[in-house]
């Protein structure tokens, strides 16, 4: 899976995901650390990467944009200990690959994963 890890994602998690075979870069490796969300989204689109984040703003911005990409993988966990995050990601990411490739907002919680296909339809 091609991922762009937001600044809130630990470098050790990025390295762990790479060790599992994922193509992951952190925002700080490719953009200024102070880059606004719209620049991060544009980079993700231009480089065919899903955004891995803990920040709700990405999901909100993409949801209202009407765009089908980029996908967002949002972590909403009770613990952000690196070992806990890494364990959950290693368990759930393989099952999400097709959704992420096709455009989705994915929310990973402690005991469930929610997927919503992009673009979101109007109520």
N, C-alpha and C positions, 0 to 999 in steps of 0.2 A: 504494500500500500504506500502511496506517495503522500507524505504528510508534511505540513508546515506547522511546527510547534510554536505556539505563542510563548511569550516570555515567562508566563507563569508555570510552564512545564519545565521540570528540572532537567538540567543537562544529563544527569545520570539516567533519567527515563528515556531521553532521546537516544543515548548510547545503547540502552537496553533494547529499545525497539529496533535499532539498527542490527543488533546481534541476532534478532529474530528474523531478519531479512527484509525489514521495511526500509523504504527510502525516506529518511526523515532529515529535515534541516530545521534549525531554530531560526526564528525571526531575526535574532541578533547576528546570525551568520550572513544574512543576505540583505538586510535592511537596517536602517538606523534604529536603535532601541526605542527612540521616541516617535517612530512612525505611527501616524494615525491609522485607525482601523481600516479606512477606505483604501489606503496604500497596501496594507497587508492583504486585504481581499483581492485587490488588483494583482498583486504578486502571485497569490494562490491560483487565480484564474489563468494568468499568463503562463504559469509553470505546471499546470495540471496537478495541483496539490490540494488535498483537503486540509482544513484548519483544525488542529488539535488544540483545545483551549479549556480554560475554566471560566472564561469571560462570557457572560450572557449577551453582551453587546453584539458579538458577531452573528449569533443566531437571529437576533432581532433585526439587524441591518439587512441580512440576506433574506429573511422572511418577507420583509416589506418591499424589497427590491423587485420581486417577481422573477428573479433569475433562477435558473436551474443549477447553477454552479457558483462558487465552489461548495462542496459539502463541508459541513461543520460537525466535528465530533466533540461534544461538550461534556466535560467531566463534572458531575454534581455528586461528589462523594463525601461521606462523613469524615473520612481521614485522607489526608494528602501525604501521608508517610510514603516515601518513595517505594518501599517494598510492597505496600498495599496497592498503590497505583499501578506499579509494574505487573503485579499478579493479576489484577482485574483486566488490564489492557491485553495481556497475553492470552487470557481466557476468551475475551469477547471480540477482539479485532478480526480474527479469521472469519467469523460469521458475518461480519459487517462489510467485507470487501466489495461485494456486488452492489450493495446499497450505496456505499460511498462513491464507487466508480460511476454510478448512474445519477448522482445528485441527491443528497439527503441531509436532513438535520437529524443528527443522532445524539441522544442524551443518554449517557451512561451513569446510572445511579448504583447504589450499593447492591441492590437485589433485583434490578431490572434494567432493560435497555429499551428505549423508545426510539422508533424510526419514523420520520415523516419525509415523504418524497417531495423533492423540489421540482418545479416551483410550487409553493403552497397555493391551494385554491382558495378563493374568496368564500366567506361563509354565506 
